């Protein structure tokens, strides 16, 4: 499996995880800033939250790590939270904006 194929599978898995306050998955919301895969297929995900006071700030990164580790080929998954740059609605995909009525 190539890193690109693995990344595609990881993105598919991320699209099954939803923000509890917004009925859109975390990938389409634009919360995932970066997915890095090293030569041992360890995955580092850099992400943000919609707000620093997000009620799932503790549980969501753990859920993401657990689900990404289930993706075939992933040897380890780590999530790092950042607020630089802070999330805003412009980071959402067109699909997410359409679903939420912003388009």
Buried (B, 14 or more C-beta within 10 A) or exposed (E): EEBEEBBEBBEEBBBEBBBEEBEBBBBBBBBBBEBEBEEEBEBBBBBBBBEEEBEBEEEBBEEBBEBBBEBEBBEEBBBEBEEEEEBEEEBBBEEBBEBBEEE
